[in-house]
Amino acid sequence: YHEPLKNPALSWENPPAKTKSFVLLMKQGEDKVRWLVLNLDSKSRSIDTSEKKGEVDFSYSGIDPDGPKNLEFMLFAVKKEKISSAKELKEEACGVATLKVNV
């Protein structure tokens, strides 16, 4: 029997002055990216991870039950309004915040 996991409330404040958008990702273990959201509005200060946004299901349903039990949420402040690749993210990130959760 497994109790349903509760998604954390994600909110932030005081992004770097150069922020034009945000990128949010969730990893399971060291390198398994479970979901990624590009180009969140720079005025955003929170996200409801309990509902689906476009193609991204923020629920924990995508977690590998046999995989690592540690999850990592990373919020990147980005200097461009729109990016389309991880390479661009590396070049344009101007800050990052991390939340680690064990499930």
N, C-alpha and C positions, 0 to 999 in steps of 0.2 A: 504494500500500500504506500502510495506516495501522495503527500499533500500537495496541492497546486502551489507553485512558486508565485510569489507576488513581485511584480515588476517594481523596481525602485522609482521613486519620483525624481526626475532629473531637472535640476534648475541651476542657473548660474547668474553671476552678476559681474560687473566691472571688467568686460573684455578689453583687450588691448585697443588703443585708439585707432589703429590701422585696420581693424576688423571690418570686412565687407560681407562676409558670410561665415557659416560654421559647417563643419563636417563632424558627424557623430558616428562612431562605430562601436560594435560589441565584439569582443574576442572571447573564445573559450580556450583556456590553456595559453600556451606561449604564442602560438601563431595562427590559430584557426579563427579567421574572421567569420562570424555568424551573420552579421548584417552591417550595412554601411549606408549612411544617408549623406548625400552631397548637397551643398548649396542651400542650407537652411538660412532663412532671412537673418540679417545682422541685427535686427531688432528683437529677435527671439531671445527669451530668457528662461524658457522651460520647454519641456516636451513631454507629452503624455505617452508613455511607453506601453500603455495597456490597450492601445488601439492601432489599427493598421493605417499607414500613411502611404498612399500610392502603392508601389510594389513592395513596400517593406512591412513585414509583420513583426512588430516589436516584442511579441510574446516570447516566452522561453521555449515555445514549441520546437524551435529549430535546434535546440541544444542536444548534443549527442549524450544520451543517458549513460553511456559507458565511457565517455570521455572525461577529461579533467573537470573537477567541480569548482574551479575558480574562473570567474568571469571578470572581464575588464571592460569598462566603458571609457571611451576616450573622446573628448570633445576638443576639436581643433578650431582655433580662430584663424581665418584665412584672409589674406590681403586682396583677394579678387572676389567679385560677386558670383562668378560661376567657374567651376573647375570640372574636369572630366576624367581625371586619372590620378592614380596614386603618385605618379611622378610629379604632377602639378602640385599635389598636396604637399609633398616634401619641399618643393621650391617656394610655395606661397604661404605656408603656415607661419603665423606670427605669435602663436601661443598654444599650449595644450594643457588640459586638466584631465585627471584620471580618477575614476572611482572603481575600486576593486570590491567584488562581492563573492562570497563563497556560498554555494548552494548545496 
